[in-house]
């Protein structure tokens, strides 16, 4: 016969399991309701900016100071308050069974970071725009059937360099999701060398200065980079691929490589596709974006437009320094970058000047640290840093926009 304490412990665990299941169901409903309310009151872009910023902050911390410390009840209330977005039942069970005996605050913290504090739970997908963006990312992994397979078809303001490196890592260091799949960044960089229209176009970040709208079209193995002129519109003209529509409108500026497996080149409007992906907003340009078999159609006409460029958001100290340097020359910040050597910067970047170095830094190269090797005991030296450069300009900005009122010119 089990000791009385063991019997009580088993009973408590059963109660906890039942409680978690009930709370997860209620929390899921609450999350959806709160998402709808927040979207109506605040607007999608405001809400998603907030939640994406929260995700970015949480990924950088090692402790959540607001984590409850009053036993299971407090932890579950905390869980309900955040909403259990993306938390599968198997994860709950593994957590309960596998984590018994660990410090409850550590367990709750890791659980929150990995599965709860996720913008996706509020209908947001970080790095994706809902109605406007400089770039379209079109991802088609290898087909799981005889039909073409669309995993991503969305707008983004992120440069291809940043977008393809966007990833979510859990507290154990495992990659939960990587936007561009694996190996695509290097493939896309290789494609830049094939574009004659780009002056010294060696880096994906430099596509941001190009006067046109970009489609980054990636498969499991290949990458194609397309640029289209202002007023080009992707519509639901049946049977026509994006390339064919652009040729008819005479709006193709360049294509790095035209391949048979590139959906921009080969996928026709109304052709049946298999849609899948981690979150609906990865396929938000599709009229039928939910998972399953659907005709390939855009939700609304997607039109390349331009306007006088507004200042981009500062991301780090180098951005801040370049912003000041560019403002001093009466231009807006366009880009900042660290190069391994000054000779790598090409002709369009200018070195960061000492006059614009932030007060917390002794020299400009301090803004370009090389990631430390955990096994390296020696202090980093001058050779472990790159060289900061700025790209200043005041051109028009180009972006894809959903246009409900579009009429063919």
QUIQUI-V815223 format. One record per residue. N is the residue number from 0. RES is the residue in one small letter. PHI is phi as a letter, one per 20 degrees, with the letter a starting at -180 (999 if undefined). D_FIRST is the distance of its C-alpha to the first C-alpha in Angstrom with 2 decimals. Layout:
N;RES;PHI;D_FIRST  N;RES;PHI;D_FIRST
//
This chain:
0;x;999;0.00  1;x;f;3.83  2;x;g;6.52  3;x;g;8.85  4;x;f;11.47  5;x;f;9.96  6;x;f;9.46  7;x;f;12.99  8;x;f;14.28  9;x;f;13.50  10;x;f;15.15  11;x;f;18.00  12;x;f;18.58  13;x;f;18.90  14;x;f;21.27  15;x;f;23.16  16;x;g;23.64  17;x;f;24.95  18;x;f;27.08  19;x;f;28.59  20;x;f;29.58  21;x;f;31.21  22;x;f;32.99  23;x;f;34.24  24;x;f;35.77  25;x;f;37.34  26;x;f;38.43  27;x;f;40.13  28;x;f;42.13  29;x;f;43.00  30;x;f;44.17  31;x;f;46.51  32;x;f;47.89  33;x;f;48.46  34;x;f;50.11  35;x;f;52.57  36;x;f;53.37  37;x;f;53.89  38;x;f;56.13  39;x;f;58.23  40;x;e;58.59  41;x;e;58.83  42;x;n;59.93  43;x;g;58.17  44;x;f;59.81  45;x;f;59.08  46;x;f;55.44  47;x;f;54.90  48;x;g;56.74  49;x;f;54.36  50;x;f;51.18  51;x;f;52.54  52;x;f;53.47  53;x;f;49.95  54;x;f;48.57  55;x;f;51.05  56;x;f;50.12  57;x;f;46.36  58;x;f;46.81  59;x;e;48.58  60;x;e;46.10  61;x;d;43.10  62;x;b;41.58  63;x;d;41.61  64;x;f;42.34  65;x;e;41.55  66;x;f;37.96  67;x;f;35.64  68;x;c;33.52  69;x;d;31.56  70;x;n;28.29  71;x;g;27.43  72;x;g;29.50  73;x;f;32.63  74;x;f;32.20  75;x;f;31.92  76;x;f;34.94  77;x;g;36.81  78;x;f;35.91  79;x;f;37.16  80;x;f;40.31  81;x;f;41.25  82;x;n;40.50  83;x;e;38.31  84;x;f;41.28  85;x;m;40.69  86;x;e;36.89  87;x;f;35.51  88;x;g;32.13  89;x;f;31.16  90;x;f;32.03  91;x;f;29.76  92;x;f;26.76  93;x;g;27.67  94;x;f;28.08  95;x;f;24.71  96;x;f;22.81  97;x;e;25.15  98;x;d;25.87  99;x;f;22.53  100;x;o;22.98  101;x;f;26.76  102;x;g;28.74  103;x;f;28.82  104;x;f;32.57  105;x;f;33.30  106;x;f;31.31  107;x;f;33.02  108;x;f;36.38  109;x;f;36.22  110;x;f;35.05  111;x;f;37.94  112;x;f;40.51  113;x;f;39.55  114;x;c;39.03  115;x;d;39.84  116;x;e;43.05  117;x;c;45.04  118;x;g;48.45  119;x;g;47.87  120;x;f;45.55  121;x;d;48.62  122;x;n;50.88  123;x;d;52.37  124;x;c;52.77  125;x;f;54.08  126;x;n;57.23  127;x;c;58.27  128;x;d;60.99  129;x;e;61.09  130;x;b;64.85  131;x;b;66.74  132;x;a;66.58  133;x;f;68.81  134;x;c;66.83  135;x;d;65.23  136;x;d;62.39  137;x;d;62.29  138;x;d;59.44  139;x;c;59.24  140;x;f;56.72  141;x;g;57.11  142;x;f;57.01  143;x;e;53.88  144;x;b;56.13  145;x;f;59.85  146;x;e;60.34  147;x;f;60.89  148;x;c;57.81  149;x;d;58.11  150;x;d;55.34  151;x;c;57.33  152;x;b;60.53  153;x;b;60.87  154;x;e;63.06  155;x;b;62.47  156;x;e;64.47  157;x;f;62.82  158;x;f;65.05  159;x;g;63.97  160;x;g;63.17  161;x;f;60.64  162;x;f;59.35  163;x;f;58.51  164;x;d;56.55  165;x;f;54.56  166;x;b;50.89  167;x;d;47.48  168;x;d;45.16  169;x;e;41.50  170;x;f;39.96  171;x;e;39.09  172;x;n;42.75  173;x;e;42.49  174;x;f;45.26  175;x;e;44.08  176;x;b;47.60  177;x;c;51.09  178;x;g;54.03  179;x;e;56.44  180;x;m;54.22  181;x;c;54.71  182;x;n;58.05  183;x;f;60.13  184;x;g;61.47  185;x;f;63.26  186;x;f;64.51  187;x;f;65.97  188;x;f;67.63  189;x;f;69.30  190;x;f;70.67  191;x;f;72.47  192;x;f;74.88  193;x;e;76.10  194;x;d;77.24  195;x;f;80.93  196;x;f;81.06  197;x;e;78.78  198;x;f;80.75  199;x;l;78.75  200;x;f;75.63  201;x;d;73.15  202;x;c;70.14  203;x;f;68.13  204;x;f;68.39  205;x;f;72.15  206;x;f;71.84  207;x;f;71.43  208;x;e;75.16  209;x;f;76.37  210;x;f;78.39  211;x;r;76.48  212;x;e;73.11  213;x;d;70.75  214;x;d;68.38  215;x;e;65.96  216;x;d;65.08  217;x;c;62.35  218;x;d;60.70  219;x;f;58.09  220;x;d;60.90  221;x;c;63.99  222;x;b;65.40  223;x;c;68.51  224;x;d;70.05  225;x;d;72.40  226;x;c;74.65  227;x;c;76.33  228;x;e;79.20  229;x;g;79.28  230;x;m;79.31  231;x;f;77.60  232;x;c;75.36  233;x;e;72.53  234;x;c;72.75  235;x;e;71.54  236;x;f;74.64  237;x;g;73.30  238;x;n;73.37  239;x;e;74.40  240;x;f;72.31  241;x;f;72.30  242;x;f;74.77  243;x;f;77.09  244;x;f;77.07  245;x;f;77.92  246;x;f;80.73  247;x;f;82.22  248;x;e;82.16  249;x;l;83.40  250;x;c;80.63  251;x;f;79.07  252;x;e;79.75  253;x;b;77.96  254;x;c;75.22  255;x;f;73.91  256;x;b;73.23  257;x;d;73.45  258;x;d;70.91  259;x;f;70.14  260;x;e;66.42  261;x;e;67.17  262;x;f;66.37  263;x;f;69.17  264;x;e;71.54  265;x;d;70.04  266;x;e;67.83  267;x;e;69.95  268;x;g;69.44  269;x;n;67.83  270;x;f;66.47  271;x;f;62.92  272;x;c;60.30  273;x;d;56.55  274;x;e;55.33  275;x;b;52.09  276;x;q;50.85  277;x;f;48.27  278;x;b;49.77  279;x;g;52.41  280;x;f;54.79  281;x;f;55.23  282;x;c;57.25  283;x;f;58.79  284;x;f;62.37  285;x;f;61.54  286;x;f;62.33  287;x;d;59.22  288;x;e;56.80  289;x;f;53.49  290;x;f;51.85  291;x;p;53.28  292;x;e;56.67  293;x;b;59.58  294;x;f;63.28  295;x;f;64.17  296;x;b;65.83  297;x;e;66.07  298;x;f;64.88  299;x;b;68.24  300;x;g;71.27  301;x;d;70.44  302;x;d;73.62  303;x;e;74.66  304;x;c;76.20  305;x;c;77.46  306;x;b;78.15  307;x;f;79.13  308;x;f;76.21  309;x;d;74.14  310;x;f;72.46  311;x;f;69.13  312;x;e;66.11  313;x;f;65.74  314;x;d;62.61  315;x;b;62.94  316;x;g;65.38  317;x;f;67.57  318;x;g;67.94  319;x;f;68.92  320;x;f;71.50  321;x;f;72.97  322;x;g;73.16  323;x;f;75.31  324;x;f;77.48  325;x;f;78.01  326;x;f;78.78  327;x;f;81.31  328;x;e;83.07  329;x;m;82.88  330;x;c;80.41  331;x;e;76.86  332;x;f;73.93  333;x;d;73.21  334;x;a;71.01  335;x;c;70.01  336;x;b;68.94  337;x;e;68.34  338;x;d;70.18  339;x;f;69.68  340;x;b;73.41  341;x;g;76.29  342;x;f;77.93  343;x;e;74.98  344;x;f;75.67  345;x;m;78.55  346;x;d;81.30  347;x;e;79.63  348;x;e;77.35  349;x;c;78.77  350;x;f;77.29  351;x;f;75.65  352;x;e;78.13  353;x;g;77.28  354;x;f;78.62  355;x;d;75.67  356;x;f;72.90  357;x;g;70.22  358;x;f;70.35  359;x;f;66.98  360;x;c;68.31  361;x;e;70.89  362;x;b;72.24  363;x;f;71.99  364;x;f;70.03  365;x;f;67.16  366;x;e;66.49  367;x;c;65.74  368;x;f;62.98  369;x;e;61.54  370;x;g;57.76  371;x;f;56.57  372;x;e;54.98  373;x;f;51.67  374;x;e;52.43  375;x;e;55.95  376;x;e;56.30  377;x;f;60.01  378;x;f;61.16  379;x;f;62.59  380;x;c;66.38  381;x;g;69.19  382;x;f;68.86  383;x;e;65.30  384;x;d;66.63  385;x;e;68.41  386;x;d;71.46  387;x;e;71.27  388;x;c;73.62  389;x;c;74.37  390;x;c;75.66  391;x;d;77.70  392;x;a;79.28  393;x;c;80.11  394;x;e;80.23  395;x;f;79.10  396;x;e;75.45  397;x;d;74.60  398;x;b;71.58  399;x;e;70.32  400;x;c;70.04  401;x;f;68.91  402;x;c;72.04  403;x;f;71.83  404;x;e;75.61  405;x;f;76.67  406;x;c;79.77  407;x;f;81.28  408;x;f;84.25
//
